Amino acid sequence: MALPFFGKKPSSGSGDAGERGAAAAPGGDRKPPPTELSTLDFTGGDASHALARCAGQVEVQELDAGGGAAYEEAAVLYANGNVADAEKVLVAVLEDPAGSASEGLWMMLLDLYKLTGQRQSFESHVLDYATRFERSPPPWEDLSSPRARARGDATPLINLSGNLNGQAAPQFQQISVIGRKGGAIRIDLTRLRSVDDEGCRLFLELLRQLAAERVKVSVLKGSQLANMLAGQIAPGRAENREAWLLMLEMLQYTGEQERFEEVAVDYAITFEESPPSWMGKSEAGLTATSVETVTDKLDTGFSLEGEIIGTQTEGIRKLAAYAAELQNVDVDCAQLRRMDFVSAGTLFNILATLQAQGKLVVLHKVNAMVAALLRVMGVDQVAQVMLRS
């Protein structure tokens, strides 16, 4: 028996997870599909309780032949953490001489081996895949480690938004970790609305720390922050020293040397101390050309990573805030290894709301196992789901 959850009717070929872009792009006034899921509340902290409440709304149907039942069963088993059982389901279908398993099921098994670091098992099946579909097989890539990242991925883009103050300390610590791990980072200040003296101090410390560790930093919209800080300082008034210093730092990232020299003189007179020296940091970080090249690849600005299970849905909930001022929302899922049933339901609810607002959300580089669950849950009806290449 298959479980097309919340009354979602399987479309023809529902067993094929190999579609590279499985989604309907939301249009202007298009509303989310009328499913029971959109009325369910997945915000509670008890995943078991949430599942129990929605169990009565699950419609059980018999799917047609072609691997649909195995497709959904394997997706749900993996989502629940039952890796061995999910593998058994997929292998049984793929090795059935009387069966005609779709490419989607093969991609699920191969991605499952990548996600669990089973290279030998991957190698033993990948040739069968190539022979059956007469095409080059996907290359091996160990996705079992949280730190695994494909070569050539875009430089991480971090957005600072809202009010920057002392409460941002944990966020800056995470930014530091991301920068050190990748060796380069971009910081977008487009949605930054205000910054106080403590926020200035924390931001300065972050930039200095990254520079000391030779992490390449590119600041986007630094002039916007510089202009904001200009309204918080006054020559001759020895106040908001951190704001002065951060403004001088931003002018170096924006390459405004003449303006920097003017502010530096005012700083020296106001605080009776030598100002920072000009270093032209717009050239010390990523050049304008390299930023454009990276952006052409994939400028997501938001990512879902690791295993999102149980009550660990904070990252999903932040998506709504991130998308508030955007029309097209790209979400990088290259590092997302697993998502459980309740988390997928939370994601659906948020994406359905964004679609109702006329926004287009694209989930990039989703592995085949997670993509299968998202299709089972109807997420591909409210967003575009793009598989890893």
VOPAGU-2260 file (C-alpha; in pm, 1 decimal, decimal comma):
REM VOPAGU-2260
SITE   aa  ch    i         X         Y         Z
SITE  MET   A    0       0,0       0,0       0,0
SITE  ALA   A    1     129,0     347,5     -88,5
SITE  LEU   A    2      71,6     659,6     111,9
SITE  PRO   A    3       7,9     965,7    -106,2
SITE  PHE   A    4     -11,5    1191,5     196,7
SITE  PHE   A    5    -290,3    1443,2     247,8
SITE  GLY   A    6    -495,4    1331,4     -49,2
SITE  LYS   A    7    -234,3    1421,9    -311,5
SITE  LYS   A    8    -320,4    1218,2    -618,7
SITE  PRO   A    9     -23,5    1056,5    -789,8
SITE  SER   A   10      36,8    1183,3   -1138,1
SITE  SER   A   11     139,7     952,8   -1418,4
SITE  GLY   A   12     495,7     839,4   -1370,6
SITE  SER   A   13     484,2     917,4   -1000,5
SITE  GLY   A   14     761,8     671,7    -944,2
SITE  ASP   A   15    1011,5     878,9   -1142,6
SITE  ALA   A   16    1219,2    1103,6    -923,6
SITE  GLY   A   17    1462,7    1174,2   -1199,2
SITE  GLU   A   18    1294,5    1479,2   -1339,0
SITE  ARG   A   19    1551,2    1755,0   -1321,0
SITE  GLY   A   20    1296,9    2023,2   -1252,0
SITE  ALA   A   21     991,5    1882,7   -1080,8
SITE  ALA   A   22     760,0    2171,7   -1011,5
SITE  ALA   A   23     495,2    2404,4   -1133,1
SITE  ALA   A   24     613,6    2763,3   -1133,9
SITE  PRO   A   25     370,8    2980,7    -942,3
SITE  GLY   A   26     202,9    3249,7   -1142,6
SITE  GLY   A   27      58,8    3582,6   -1052,2
SITE  ASP   A   28    -260,0    3498,4    -863,4
SITE  ARG   A   29    -220,0    3125,5    -854,1
SITE  LYS   A   30    -321,8    2975,3    -521,7
SITE  PRO   A   31    -161,7    2670,6    -358,5
SITE  PRO   A   32    -324,3    2337,9    -445,0
SITE  PRO   A   33    -613,7    2254,7    -214,5
SITE  THR   A   34    -456,5    1992,6      10,2
SITE  GLU   A   35    -527,6    1904,1     366,7
SITE  LEU   A   36    -166,3    1975,8     451,5
SITE  SER   A   37    -205,5    2350,1     418,7
SITE  THR   A   38    -443,5    2348,7     715,3
SITE  LEU   A   39    -221,8    2144,9     943,8
SITE  ASP   A   40      -1,8    2297,9    1209,7
SITE  PHE   A   41     351,7    2160,0    1218,9
SITE  THR   A   42     479,7    2427,1    1454,3
SITE  GLY   A   43     453,1    2217,4    1770,2
SITE  GLY   A   44     767,6    2083,9    1927,3
SITE  ASP   A   45     647,6    1722,0    1956,2
SITE  ALA   A   46     691,3    1549,9    1622,1
SITE  SER   A   47     511,6    1234,3    1735,7
SITE  HIS   A   48     212,4    1436,5    1848,0
SITE  ALA   A   49     199,3    1617,1    1514,3
SITE  LEU   A   50     210,9    1289,9    1325,9
SITE  ALA   A   51     -62,6    1139,9    1540,5
SITE  ARG   A   52    -290,8    1436,7    1481,7
SITE  CYS   A   53    -250,5    1425,4    1105,3
SITE  ALA   A   54    -260,5    1046,8    1071,8
SITE  GLY   A   55    -636,1    1048,3    1029,2
SITE  GLN   A   56    -603,2    1282,7     731,1
SITE  VAL   A   57    -371,9    1055,3     534,8
SITE  GLU   A   58    -543,8     898,9     237,7
SITE  VAL   A   59    -422,3     547,5     162,9
SITE  GLN   A   60    -433,4     447,4    -201,9
SITE  GLU   A   61    -304,0     162,2    -415,1
SITE  LEU   A   62     -64,1     293,4    -676,1
SITE  ASP   A   63     -24,6     150,1   -1019,5
SITE  ALA   A   64     273,7     -62,1   -1115,3
SITE  GLY   A   65     600,0     102,7   -1209,2
SITE  GLY   A   66     769,8     150,4    -875,1
SITE  GLY   A   67     540,6     416,5    -730,8
SITE  ALA   A   68     485,3     226,9    -406,4
SITE  ALA   A   69     857,4     159,1    -364,4
SITE  TYR   A   70     933,8     521,7    -446,3
SITE  GLU   A   71     716,6     655,6    -166,7
SITE  GLU   A   72     803,9     380,4      79,7
SITE  ALA   A   73    1178,0     432,8      38,1
SITE  ALA   A   74    1138,7     809,8      66,9
SITE  VAL   A   75     945,1     785,1     393,8
SITE  LEU   A   76    1175,8     518,6     539,8
SITE  TYR   A   77    1480,8     733,5     472,0
SITE  ALA   A   78    1305,8    1040,5     611,9
SITE  ASN   A   79    1245,2     844,4     932,8
SITE  GLY   A   80    1611,3     744,7     951,6
SITE  ASN   A   81    1558,7     381,8     845,1
SITE  VAL   A   82    1842,5     376,7     593,0
SITE  ALA   A   83    1883,7      -1,8     577,3
SITE  ASP   A   84    1514,4     -61,1     512,1
SITE  ALA   A   85    1503,5     212,3     247,7
SITE  GLU   A   86    1799,2      48,9      71,9
SITE  LYS   A   87    1630,3    -293,4      80,5
SITE  VAL   A   88    1313,7    -154,4     -78,9
SITE  LEU   A   89    1505,7      10,5    -361,6
SITE  VAL   A   90    1738,6    -283,7    -426,4
SITE  ALA   A   91    1446,9    -526,7    -434,0
SITE  VAL   A   92    1272,8    -327,9    -707,8
SITE  LEU   A   93    1586,6    -259,4    -912,0
SITE  GLU   A   94    1700,1    -622,6    -905,4
SITE  ASP   A   95    1360,1    -765,1    -992,4
SITE  PRO   A   96    1405,9    -921,1   -1340,7
SITE  ALA   A   97    1036,4    -880,1   -1412,5
SITE  GLY   A   98    1033,8    -513,5   -1314,3
SITE  SER   A   99    1098,9    -200,6   -1514,1
SITE  ALA   A  100    1227,1      41,5   -1253,8
SITE  SER   A  101    1239,8     406,4   -1351,6
SITE  GLU   A  102    1557,3     612,0   -1360,2
SITE  GLY   A  103    1428,0     800,7   -1059,1
SITE  LEU   A  104    1452,8     489,5    -841,4
SITE  TRP   A  105    1808,3     429,9    -960,5
SITE  MET   A  106    1903,4     787,4    -874,8
SITE  MET   A  107    1751,9     742,9    -529,1
SITE  LEU   A  108    1964,2     434,0    -461,4
SITE  LEU   A  109    2283,9     592,8    -592,8
SITE  ASP   A  110    2224,4     907,9    -387,3
SITE  LEU   A  111    2146,1     692,0     -83,7
SITE  TYR   A  112    2489,1     531,6    -116,2
SITE  LYS   A  113    2650,1     876,1    -147,3
SITE  LEU   A  114    2462,4    1004,6     156,6
SITE  THR   A  115    2575,8     708,6     367,5
SITE  GLY   A  116    2932,1     692,2     234,1
SITE  GLN   A  117    2890,8     344,8      78,8
SITE  ARG   A  118    3129,6     379,4    -212,5
SITE  GLN   A  119    3168,7       6,6    -277,7
SITE  SER   A  120    2793,0     -41,6    -304,6
SITE  PHE   A  121    2772,5     264,4    -526,9
SITE  GLU   A  122    3037,3     128,7    -762,2
SITE  SER   A  123    2863,7    -208,9    -780,9
SITE  HIS   A  124    2539,2     -50,5    -903,4
SITE  VAL   A  125    2656,0     247,5   -1105,2
SITE  LEU   A  126    2765,7      33,0   -1402,9
SITE  ASP   A  127    2425,4    -132,6   -1414,4
SITE  TYR   A  128    2272,8     214,6   -1426,8
SITE  ALA   A  129    2499,2     320,6   -1714,5
SITE  THR   A  130    2422,5       2,2   -1909,8
SITE  ARG   A  131    2047,5      28,0   -1858,8
SITE  PHE   A  132    2010,3     393,9   -1954,0
SITE  GLU   A  133    2302,8     411,7   -2199,6
SITE  ARG   A  134    2452,2     727,0   -2053,7
SITE  SER   A  135    2743,0     830,4   -1836,5
SITE  PRO   A  136    2672,6     748,9   -1473,5
SITE  PRO   A  137    2684,7    1013,1   -1201,7
SITE  PRO   A  138    3028,6    1044,5   -1038,4
SITE  TRP   A  139    3098,0     930,6    -683,6
SITE  GLU   A  140    3076,7    1200,0    -419,3
SITE  ASP   A  141    3083,5    1136,1     -46,7
SITE  LEU   A  142    2786,8    1324,8      96,2
SITE  SER   A  143    2795,1    1152,6     433,8
SITE  SER   A  144    3001,1    1426,3     598,7
SITE  PRO   A  145    2837,6    1754,3     700,7
SITE  ARG   A  146    3144,9    1925,8     557,1
SITE  ALA   A  147    3118,5    1758,0     218,2
SITE  ARG   A  148    3089,1    2022,1     -51,4
SITE  ALA   A  149    3118,5    1985,4    -424,6
SITE  ARG   A  150    3411,1    2163,0    -585,5
SITE  GLY   A  151    3326,6    2483,0    -761,7
SITE  ASP   A  152    3029,0    2572,8    -544,7
SITE  ALA   A  153    2956,8    2943,2    -516,2
SITE  THR   A  154    3128,1    3145,3    -247,3
SITE  PRO   A  155    2889,8    3148,6      52,9
SITE  LEU   A  156    2668,0    3455,9      64,4
SITE  ILE   A  157    2558,0    3578,1     407,3
SITE  ASN   A  158    2282,1    3835,3     447,8
SITE  LEU   A  159    2277,5    4075,9     741,7
SITE  SER   A  160    1929,3    4214,3     785,1
SITE  GLY   A  161    1715,3    4407,0    1030,7
SITE  ASN   A  162    1877,3    4568,4    1333,8
SITE  LEU   A  163    2241,8    4491,4    1404,8
SITE  ASN   A  164    2316,4    4498,8    1777,1
SITE  GLY   A  165    2475,8    4298,7    2056,0
SITE  GLN   A  166    2233,2    4011,7    2006,1
SITE  ALA   A  167    2401,0    3934,4    1674,0
SITE  ALA   A  168    2708,2    3782,7    1845,1
SITE  PRO   A  169    2604,6    3417,8    1775,9
SITE  GLN   A  170    2533,2    3504,5    1413,0
SITE  PHE   A  171    2878,6    3657,1    1369,6
SITE  GLN   A  172    3037,7    3348,0    1522,7
SITE  GLN   A  173    2864,1    3132,9    1264,0
SITE  ILE   A  174    2971,0    3366,3     983,7
SITE  SER   A  175    3330,0    3331,2    1104,6
SITE  VAL   A  176    3304,7    2951,8    1091,5
SITE  ILE   A  177    3158,2    2959,4     739,8
SITE  GLY   A  178    3428,6    3196,5     619,8
SITE  ARG   A  179    3713,0    2988,2     761,9
SITE  LYS   A  180    3569,4    2668,9     616,4
SITE  GLY   A  181    3542,3    2803,7     262,9
SITE  GLY   A  182    3832,7    3046,3     263,2
SITE  ALA   A  183    3608,9    3316,0     115,2
SITE  ILE   A  184    3276,1    3474,5     196,8
SITE  ARG   A  185    3040,5    3744,2      71,8
SITE  ILE   A  186    2841,7    3959,9     313,2
SITE  ASP   A  187    2531,8    4133,2     175,0
SITE  LEU   A  188    2411,4    4442,5     364,4
SITE  THR   A  189    2116,0    4521,2     138,5
SITE  ARG   A  190    1850,2    4450,6     401,0
SITE  LEU   A  191    2034,1    4599,4     697,5
SITE  ARG   A  192    1811,0    4864,3     854,9
SITE  SER   A  193    2005,6    4993,6    1155,6
SITE  VAL   A  194    2319,6    4932,3    1358,9
SITE  ASP   A  195    2415,5    5045,3    1707,3
SITE  ASP   A  196    2761,7    5088,1    1859,7
SITE  GLU   A  197    2778,8    4731,2    1989,3
SITE  GLY   A  198    2673,1    4597,8    1649,9
SITE  CYS   A  199    2948,4    4807,1    1491,2
SITE  ARG   A  200    3203,2    4661,4    1731,8
SITE  LEU   A  201    3098,0    4302,5    1658,9
SITE  PHE   A  202    3105,1    4357,6    1283,0
SITE  LEU   A  203    3451,3    4517,3    1303,4
SITE  GLU   A  204    3582,3    4226,5    1511,1
SITE  LEU   A  205    3446,2    3980,0    1255,1
SITE  LEU   A  206    3609,8    4158,2     961,4
SITE  ARG   A  207    3943,0    4186,2    1143,2
SITE  GLN   A  208    3932,6    3820,8    1245,7
SITE  LEU   A  209    3861,1    3705,9     891,0
SITE  ALA   A  210    4141,5    3927,2     759,0
SITE  ALA   A  211    4386,2    3784,6    1014,4
SITE  GLU   A  212    4296,3    3432,7     900,4
SITE  ARG   A  213    4337,2    3530,1     533,3
SITE  VAL   A  214    3973,5    3472,3     447,9
SITE  LYS   A  215    3872,6    3663,8     135,7
SITE  VAL   A  216    3579,7    3892,2     214,3
SITE  SER   A  217    3352,8    4074,1     -29,1
SITE  VAL   A  218    3103,5    4324,3     112,6
SITE  LEU   A  219    2795,8    4397,3     -96,7
SITE  LYS   A  220    2619,1    4733,2     -48,3
SITE  GLY   A  221    2891,8    4857,1     184,4
SITE  SER   A  222    2822,2    5214,7      70,5
SITE  GLN   A  223    2467,5    5178,9     201,0
SITE  LEU   A  224    2599,8    5101,4     549,5
SITE  ALA   A  225    2858,9    5380,2     522,7
SITE  ASN   A  226    2583,5    5631,5     448,1
SITE  MET   A  227    2378,9    5498,9     738,5
SITE  LEU   A  228    2672,7    5540,3     975,3
SITE  ALA   A  229    2741,5    5891,3     845,1
SITE  GLY   A  230    2415,3    5998,8    1004,1
SITE  GLN   A  231    2525,6    5864,2    1342,8
SITE  ILE   A  232    2853,7    6053,9    1374,8
SITE  ALA   A  233    2949,9    6418,7    1397,1
SITE  PRO   A  234    3296,7    6576,6    1365,5
SITE  GLY   A  235    3414,2    6722,6    1694,9
SITE  ARG   A  236    3178,6    6504,6    1901,5
SITE  ALA   A  237    3378,2    6216,9    2052,6
SITE  GLU   A  238    3091,2    5966,4    2053,2
SITE  ASN   A  239    3008,0    5644,8    1868,5
SITE  ARG   A  240    3373,3    5562,3    1809,7
SITE  GLU   A  241    3289,7    5213,7    1675,9
SITE  ALA   A  242    3057,0    5368,2    1419,2
SITE  TRP   A  243    3340,9    5590,8    1296,7
SITE  LEU   A  244    3575,0    5294,2    1263,6
SITE  LEU   A  245    3318,8    5076,2    1086,3
SITE  MET   A  246    3241,9    5357,5     844,0
SITE  LEU   A  247    3612,4    5386,6     760,9
SITE  GLU   A  248    3621,0    5009,0     713,5
SITE  MET   A  249    3322,4    5013,6     477,3
SITE  LEU   A  250    3478,2    5290,9     267,5
SITE  GLN   A  251    3781,8    5069,1     216,7
SITE  TYR   A  252    3560,1    4785,6      93,1
SITE  THR   A  253    3375,8    5021,2    -142,6
SITE  GLY   A  254    3700,3    5169,2    -274,4
SITE  GLU   A  255    3606,1    5531,3    -188,1
SITE  GLN   A  256    3956,2    5649,3    -101,0
SITE  GLU   A  257    3889,5    6024,8    -127,0
SITE  ARG   A  258    3590,2    6003,7     105,3
SITE  PHE   A  259    3790,9    5776,6     336,5
SITE  GLU   A  260    4066,7    6038,0     368,2
SITE  GLU   A  261    3813,1    6308,9     455,9
SITE  VAL   A  262    3648,8    6096,6     726,7
SITE  ALA   A  263    3991,7    5987,0     856,6
SITE  VAL   A  264    4094,3    6349,9     909,4
SITE  ASP   A  265    3768,1    6421,6    1095,6
SITE  TYR   A  266    3825,3    6109,1    1307,5
SITE  ALA   A  267    4179,7    6218,3    1399,9
SITE  ILE   A  268    4058,1    6564,2    1505,6
SITE  THR   A  269    3757,5    6430,3    1695,3
SITE  PHE   A  270    3931,8    6151,9    1892,4
SITE  GLU   A  271    4286,3    6297,3    1889,3
SITE  GLU   A  272    4436,4    5971,8    1766,5
SITE  SER   A  273    4565,6    5833,3    1440,3
SITE  PRO   A  274    4295,9    5689,3    1215,1
SITE  PRO   A  275    4327,0    5353,2    1034,3
SITE  SER   A  276    4539,6    5356,1     719,9
SITE  TRP   A  277    4395,9    5310,2     372,8
SITE  MET   A  278    4439,1    4950,0     250,3
SITE  GLY   A  279    4197,9    4927,7     -41,7
SITE  LYS   A  280    4015,6    4619,3      80,9
SITE  SER   A  281    3786,1    4606,8    -218,5
SITE  GLU   A  282    4087,2    4451,6    -395,0
SITE  ALA   A  283    4194,7    4237,9    -100,0
SITE  GLY   A  284    3870,6    4042,3    -113,2
SITE  LEU   A  285    3691,3    3909,0    -419,6
SITE  THR   A  286    3722,1    4134,4    -721,5
SITE  ALA   A  287    3413,5    4268,0    -891,6
SITE  THR   A  288    3468,4    4028,7   -1181,4
SITE  SER   A  289    3492,6    3721,0    -960,4
SITE  VAL   A  290    3178,2    3821,2    -772,7
SITE  GLU   A  291    2988,6    3841,6   -1100,3
SITE  THR   A  292    3118,9    3500,3   -1205,1
SITE  VAL   A  293    3012,2    3344,0    -877,8
SITE  THR   A  294    2671,3    3507,5    -900,8
SITE  ASP   A  295    2619,3    3359,8   -1246,2
SITE  LYS   A  296    2667,2    3012,1   -1102,2
SITE  LEU   A  297    2420,3    3032,6    -814,8
SITE  ASP   A  298    2357,2    3328,2    -589,1
SITE  THR   A  299    2132,6    3168,5    -330,1
SITE  GLY   A  300    2188,2    3366,9     -14,6
SITE  PHE   A  301    1987,9    3106,3     177,1
SITE  SER   A  302    2059,5    2741,8     236,8
SITE  LEU   A  303    1918,9    2436,4     412,1
SITE  GLU   A  304    2188,1    2208,4     548,4
SITE  GLY   A  305    2250,9    1887,6     740,8
SITE  GLU   A  306    1961,9    1685,6     880,5
SITE  ILE   A  307    1643,2    1876,9     956,4
SITE  ILE   A  308    1445,4    1654,2    1186,9
SITE  GLY   A  309    1207,4    1674,9    1481,7
SITE  THR   A  310    1198,1    2021,6    1630,7
SITE  GLN   A  311    1508,1    2142,3    1445,3
SITE  THR   A  312    1313,0    2350,4    1194,3
SITE  GLU   A  313    1454,6    2693,2    1276,1
SITE  GLY   A  314    1631,4    2709,0     940,8
SITE  ILE   A  315    1306,4    2640,7     757,0
SITE  ARG   A  316    1120,1    2906,7     951,3
SITE  LYS   A  317    1386,3    3165,4     868,4
SITE  LEU   A  318    1302,3    3113,5     501,3
SITE  ALA   A  319     981,5    3315,7     537,7
SITE  ALA   A  320    1170,1    3614,1     679,6
SITE  TYR   A  321    1442,4    3586,3     417,5
SITE  ALA   A  322    1184,9    3582,5     136,0
SITE  ALA   A  323     988,3    3880,3     271,2
SITE  GLU   A  324    1135,0    4134,8      29,7
SITE  LEU   A  325    1211,7    3901,2    -260,0
SITE  GLN   A  326    1002,9    3791,2    -556,8
SITE  ASN   A  327    1229,0    3505,2    -668,3
SITE  VAL   A  328    1378,9    3300,6    -386,8
SITE  ASP   A  329    1666,9    3055,5    -442,9
SITE  VAL   A  330    1744,0    2802,5    -171,9
SITE  ASP   A  331    2069,9    2605,9    -182,9
SITE  CYS   A  332    2009,4    2246,1     -67,6
SITE  ALA   A  333    2347,9    2104,6    -171,0
SITE  GLN   A  334    2432,7    2028,2     193,1
SITE  LEU   A  335    2084,7    1907,8     295,1
SITE  ARG   A  336    2119,6    1535,4     365,1
SITE  ARG   A  337    1786,6    1442,8     521,1
SITE  MET   A  338    1452,3    1591,4     619,2
SITE  ASP   A  339    1183,0    1411,7     815,1
SITE  PHE   A  340     807,2    1401,9     766,0
SITE  VAL   A  341     718,4    1682,7    1007,6
SITE  SER   A  342     992,4    1914,4     878,4
SITE  ALA   A  343     875,0    1859,5     521,5
SITE  GLY   A  344     524,9    1952,9     635,7
SITE  THR   A  345     655,0    2273,4     790,6
SITE  LEU   A  346     838,8    2351,9     469,5
SITE  PHE   A  347     522,8    2291,7     265,8
SITE  ASN   A  348     320,4    2531,6     479,2
SITE  ILE   A  349     580,0    2807,8     442,8
SITE  LEU   A  350     620,1    2754,2      68,4
SITE  ALA   A  351     243,6    2746,6      17,0
SITE  THR   A  352     220,4    3083,7     189,7
SITE  LEU   A  353     500,8    3227,0     -24,0
SITE  GLN   A  354     337,4    3094,5    -341,1
SITE  ALA   A  355       8,1    3257,3    -241,1
SITE  GLN   A  356     202,1    3584,4    -220,1
SITE  GLY   A  357     310,2    3538,4    -580,8
SITE  LYS   A  358     668,6    3441,4    -499,0
SITE  LEU   A  359     867,8    3180,2    -690,2
SITE  VAL   A  360    1083,8    2956,6    -471,4
SITE  VAL   A  361    1341,6    2724,2    -625,9
SITE  LEU   A  362    1510,8    2453,8    -419,3
SITE  HIS   A  363    1847,9    2387,6    -584,4
SITE  LYS   A  364    2070,7    2076,3    -572,5
SITE  VAL   A  365    1830,6    1854,8    -378,0
SITE  ASN   A  366    1947,6    1494,5    -343,0
SITE  ALA   A  367    1713,3    1231,4    -486,0
SITE  MET   A  368    1610,3    1086,8    -147,6
SITE  VAL   A  369    1498,7    1422,5      -9,3
SITE  ALA   A  370    1342,4    1516,7    -343,1
SITE  ALA   A  371    1129,8    1201,4    -330,1
SITE  LEU   A  372     994,5    1296,8      12,4
SITE  LEU   A  373     922,0    1651,3    -104,5
SITE  ARG   A  374     723,5    1510,7    -395,2
SITE  VAL   A  375     534,3    1274,2    -166,8
SITE  MET   A  376     446,4    1571,9      53,7
SITE  GLY   A  377     339,9    1787,6    -241,5
SITE  VAL   A  378     621,4    2040,5    -196,8
SITE  ASP   A  379     686,1    2025,5    -571,2
SITE  GLN   A  380     338,5    2177,7    -616,4
SITE  VAL   A  381     433,2    2498,5    -436,9
SITE  ALA   A  382     800,0    2534,3    -537,0
SITE  GLN   A  383    1044,2    2414,6    -800,3
SITE  VAL   A  384    1260,0    2122,8    -686,4
SITE  MET   A  385    1586,0    2087,7    -881,8
SITE  LEU   A  386    1791,0    1771,0    -836,5
SITE  ARG   A  387    2167,0    1759,4    -793,1
SITE  SER   A  388    2344,3    1714,6   -1126,4
